[in-house]
């Protein structure tokens, strides 16, 4: 059985974030999520999942143009058990359990109330992990194959090695046209005031500030193409107040008004860019996405960190800014053999990032 008690072991493979973030996810799950922990300490969640959430844009347009599009979306919304979290870049895997035992445990605890079982965000040859973690991930993928899981390419995780002496040297690696455009956008920096806070500081006990930060997060969530995990105000409040996370909150002001924030964590010698919030249209007018990217690079450099990890979304923009990428895989198990074969045939339609990279590398 899945344990109701929300507790996890202190050590995971694939941990790019501080472990306390998983605890906050389990205690304050996204809207509509039911968090669970398996007998081996594997965190996960159940949710009603629209199978078209991550389908490619062309297929989604075709479905939405059909007269019965609403009914089709209802039929394709299945109660699903996901292993992993939406607050970690990779599947956190209990470090004391091997891949075969992990898959066996997750399948044995999969209840029939869920039609799908998904192991999300399994890293594949990630340069951000140790050799032991890469081996464990490869063993897990092999165990999933042997157990009949369908493997689907996940999103592209963007990162920048901090192997440059200054930001100018970093920019010199980009094309002349890109350097010119980025420098033009960075002129907005002169009109922006930046303040940094550490999670757990006294000011982050201010309810008015916490409410404002959450509204900025919601602004970004509402304009996102994918609406999967709507994090709660309680989650952010807990994270902002947690000193142990070593979170660095960058606040961006213009003319005295807060127009954006960026919450990053320092963990294992790397800077993990985790959450942003913007006030529109001011954030766009001040090119805050570009400004915060360069600010994070400069901060990581000043702290002598090895990498800046920039997250999953917007690979086109991040590639333009000079990021490198590493992929994950999702392992999907469908109980019905016929549906399993159908999903296997259609899996390429759910590999948006992989298709984008293949197209632009030709």
C-alpha positions in Angstrom: 0.0 0.0 0.0 1.0 3.6 -0.4 1.7 5.2 2.9 -0.4 8.1 4.0 2.4 9.5 6.2 4.4 12.1 4.4 8.0 11.3 5.1 10.9 10.7 2.8 14.5 9.4 3.2 17.1 12.1 3.5 19.2 11.0 0.6 18.2 10.8 -3.1 20.0 10.2 -6.3 19.5 13.0 -8.9 19.0 15.8 -6.3 19.7 19.1 -8.0 17.6 20.9 -5.4 17.8 21.0 -1.6 15.9 18.0 -0.2 13.6 20.3 1.9 11.9 21.3 -1.3 10.4 17.8 -1.7 9.1 18.0 1.8 7.2 21.3 1.0 5.8 19.7 -2.1 4.5 16.7 -0.2 3.0 18.9 2.6 1.6 21.6 0.3 0.9 19.9 -3.1 -0.3 21.7 -6.2 -4.0 22.3 -6.8 -5.8 18.9 -7.5 -2.7 16.8 -6.5 -2.7 14.0 -3.9 0.8 13.4 -2.8 2.0 10.0 -1.8 5.2 8.2 -0.6 5.9 4.6 -1.4 7.1 1.9 1.0 10.7 2.6 -0.2 10.4 6.3 0.3 9.7 7.3 -3.3 7.7 10.5 -3.5 4.9 10.8 -6.0 1.4 12.1 -6.6 -2.0 11.2 -8.1 -3.8 13.6 -10.4 -6.4 13.7 -13.1 -4.1 14.0 -16.1 -5.1 15.3 -19.6 -3.1 13.1 -22.0 -3.0 16.1 -24.4 -1.1 18.3 -21.9 2.2 17.8 -23.6 1.1 16.7 -27.1 2.7 18.6 -30.0 1.0 21.8 -31.2 -0.2 20.4 -34.5 -2.0 17.5 -33.0 -3.5 19.7 -30.3 -4.9 22.1 -33.0 -6.4 19.2 -34.9 -8.2 17.8 -31.7 -9.4 21.2 -30.6 -10.9 21.9 -34.1 -13.1 18.8 -33.8 -16.8 19.3 -33.0 -16.5 17.0 -30.0 -13.2 18.4 -28.8 -14.5 19.0 -25.2 -15.8 15.4 -24.9 -12.5 14.0 -26.4 -10.5 15.9 -23.7 -12.7 14.5 -21.0 -12.3 11.0 -22.3 -8.5 11.5 -22.5 -8.3 12.8 -18.9 -7.1 9.8 -16.8 -6.4 9.4 -13.1 -2.7 8.9 -13.1 -0.1 8.0 -10.6 3.2 9.9 -11.1 6.4 8.9 -9.4 8.5 12.0 -8.9 7.5 15.6 -8.2 6.9 18.8 -10.1 9.4 20.8 -8.0 12.5 18.8 -8.9 14.2 18.8 -12.2 14.8 15.0 -12.1 13.1 12.0 -10.6 14.4 11.8 -7.0 15.4 8.2 -6.5 16.1 6.7 -3.0 19.8 6.2 -3.1 19.8 2.9 -1.2 17.5 1.1 -3.7 18.6 -0.3 -7.1 16.6 0.3 -10.3 15.0 -3.2 -10.5 13.8 -3.0 -6.9 12.5 0.6 -7.4 10.4 -0.4 -10.5 9.1 -3.4 -8.7 8.1 -1.4 -5.7 6.4 1.3 -7.7 4.4 -1.2 -9.8 3.4 -3.2 -6.7 2.1 -0.2 -5.0 0.3 1.1 -8.1 -3.4 1.0 -7.2 -6.1 0.2 -9.7 -7.8 3.5 -9.1 -5.1 4.9 -11.5 -5.1 4.0 -15.2 -1.6 5.2 -15.8 1.7 4.9 -13.9 4.4 7.4 -14.9 8.0 7.7 -13.7 8.7 11.3 -14.7 11.9 13.0 -15.6 14.4 10.2 -15.4 17.8 11.7 -16.3 19.8 10.3 -19.3 23.6 10.7 -19.2 23.2 14.0 -17.4 26.5 16.1 -17.0 24.9 17.6 -13.9 25.0 14.3 -11.9 27.7 12.1 -10.5 28.8 8.9 -12.3 27.0 6.8 -9.7 23.8 8.7 -10.3 24.1 8.3 -14.1 24.6 4.5 -13.7 21.6 4.3 -11.3 19.4 6.2 -13.8 20.5 4.0 -16.7 19.7 0.9 -14.6 16.3 2.3 -13.8 15.6 2.9 -17.5 16.6 -0.6 -18.4 14.4 -2.0 -15.6 11.5 0.0 -17.0 12.0 -1.4 -20.5 12.1 -5.0 -19.1 8.9 -4.3 -17.1 7.0 -3.2 -20.2 7.1 0.6 -19.7 6.9 2.9 -22.8 9.8 5.4 -22.8 9.0 8.9 -24.0 11.5 11.7 -24.4 10.9 14.4 -21.8 11.7 18.1 -21.8 15.1 19.6 -22.4 16.8 20.9 -19.2 18.8 24.0 -19.9 22.1 24.7 -18.1 25.2 26.9 -18.5 28.7 25.7 -17.3 30.3 28.6 -15.4 33.6 28.2 -17.3 34.1 31.8 -18.2 35.9 34.6 -16.4 33.3 37.3 -16.9 30.0 37.9 -18.6 31.7 39.6 -21.6 33.6 36.4 -22.2 30.4 34.4 -22.1 28.7 36.8 -24.6 31.8 36.5 -26.9 30.8 32.9 -27.6 27.5 34.0 -29.1 27.0 35.3 -32.7 27.6 39.0 -33.3 23.9 39.5 -34.0 22.9 37.8 -30.7 25.4 39.8 -28.7 24.1 43.0 -30.2 20.5 42.2 -29.4 21.3 41.0 -25.9 23.3 44.2 -25.1 20.4 46.3 -26.5 17.9 44.5 -24.2 20.3 44.9 -21.3 20.0 48.7 -21.5 16.9 48.2 -19.4 19.1 47.2 -16.5 19.9 50.9 -15.9 16.2 51.5 -15.0 16.0 48.5 -12.6 16.8 48.2 -8.9 17.7 44.7 -7.7 17.4 43.5 -4.1 18.3 40.0 -2.9 16.9 38.2 0.1 17.7 34.9 1.6 14.9 32.5 2.3 14.0 32.5 6.0 14.9 36.2 6.5 12.6 38.4 8.5 11.1 40.4 5.6 9.8 37.2 4.1 7.4 36.9 7.1 5.6 39.9 5.7 2.1 38.7 4.6 1.7 41.6 2.2 5.0 40.9 0.4 4.2 37.1 0.2 0.8 37.8 -1.3 2.4 40.1 -3.9 5.0 37.5 -4.8 2.3 34.9 -5.3 0.3 37.2 -7.6 3.4 37.7 -9.7 3.9 33.9 -9.9 0.2 33.5 -11.0 0.8 36.1 -13.8 3.4 33.8 -15.3 1.3 30.6 -14.7 -1.7 32.1 -16.4 0.2 33.0 -19.6 2.0 29.7 -19.7 1.2 27.3 -22.6 1.0 24.3 -20.2 -1.2 24.4 -17.0 -0.3 21.3 -15.1 0.9 22.1 -11.6 -0.6 25.3 -10.0 1.5 25.7 -6.9 -0.3 27.1 -3.8 0.3 30.2 -1.8 0.9 27.9 1.2 3.8 26.2 -0.7 5.5 29.5 -1.6 5.0 30.8 1.9 6.7 27.7 3.4 9.5 27.9 0.9 10.2 31.6 1.3 10.3 31.1 5.1 12.6 28.1 5.1 16.2 29.2 5.9 17.6 25.6 5.4 16.9 25.8 1.6 19.6 28.4 1.0 17.3 30.1 -1.4 18.2 33.4 -3.0 15.3 35.6 -3.9 16.1 38.3 -6.4 13.5 41.2 -6.5 13.4 43.5 -9.5 12.0 47.0 -9.1 11.2 49.8 -11.5 10.2 53.3 -10.2 9.7 51.8 -6.8 7.3 49.1 -8.0 8.1 45.4 -7.8 7.9 44.1 -11.4 9.4 40.6 -10.9 11.1 38.0 -8.8 13.4 35.1 -9.4 13.9 32.4 -6.7 17.1 30.4 -7.1 18.8 27.8 -4.8 22.5 27.0 -4.3 22.9 23.3 -4.0 25.9 21.0 -4.6 27.9 23.9 -5.9 25.3 24.9 -8.6 22.7 27.7 -8.9 19.3 26.3 -9.7 16.8 28.8 -11.2 13.5 27.5 -9.9 10.6 30.1 -9.8 9.9 33.4 -11.5 7.0 35.9 -11.2 6.4 38.9 -13.4 4.2 42.0 -13.5 3.0 42.5 -17.0 3.5 44.6 -19.2 6.3 46.1 -17.1 8.4 43.0 -17.1 8.3 42.7 -20.9 9.0 46.4 -21.3 12.1 46.0 -19.2 13.3 42.8 -20.8 13.3 41.2 -17.4 13.8 37.7 -18.7 17.1 38.6 -20.3 18.1 40.9 -17.4 17.5 38.1 -14.8 19.3 35.6 -16.9 22.5 37.7 -17.1 22.1 38.6 -13.4 22.0 34.9 -12.5 25.1 34.2 -14.5 27.0 37.0 -12.8 25.8 35.8 -9.4 26.9 32.2 -10.1 30.3 33.5 -11.3 30.7 35.6 -8.2 30.0 32.6 -5.9 32.4 30.4 -7.9 29.6 27.9 -8.7 30.1 25.2 -11.4 26.8 25.5 -13.2 23.7 27.7 -13.7 20.7 25.4 -14.2 17.9 27.3 -16.0 15.0 24.8 -16.0 12.7 23.2 -18.5 10.6 25.8 -20.3 11.3 28.0 -23.3 14.2 26.0 -25.0 14.2 28.4 -28.0 14.9 31.4 -25.9 17.4 29.6 -23.7 19.3 28.2 -26.7 19.4 31.8 -28.1 21.0 32.9 -24.8 23.7 30.2 -25.1 22.4 27.4 -22.9 23.3 23.8 -23.3 20.7 21.0 -22.8 20.3 17.6 -21.4 17.2 15.4 -21.8 15.2 13.2 -19.6 12.8 10.3 -20.3 9.4 9.5 -18.9 8.6 5.8 -18.4 4.8 5.2 -18.9 2.9 2.0 -18.0 -0.6 1.4 -19.3 -2.4 -1.5 -17.7 -4.4 -2.3 -20.9 -2.2 -4.1 -23.5 -4.1 -2.6 -26.4 -3.9 0.9 -25.1 -0.2 0.3 -24.4 0.4 -0.5 -28.0 -1.5 2.5 -29.2 0.4 4.8 -26.9 3.7 3.3 -28.0 2.8 4.1 -31.7 1.7 7.7 -30.8 4.6 8.5 -28.4 6.4 10.7 -30.8 3.6 13.2 -30.7 4.4 13.8 -27.0 8.1 14.6 -27.6 7.9 18.3 -28.4 11.4 19.3 -27.2 13.1 16.4 -28.9 11.3 17.2 -32.2 12.3 20.9 -31.9 16.0 20.1 -31.3 16.1 17.5 -34.2 14.6 20.2 -36.5 17.0 22.9 -35.5 20.1 20.7 -35.6 19.6 19.8 -39.3 
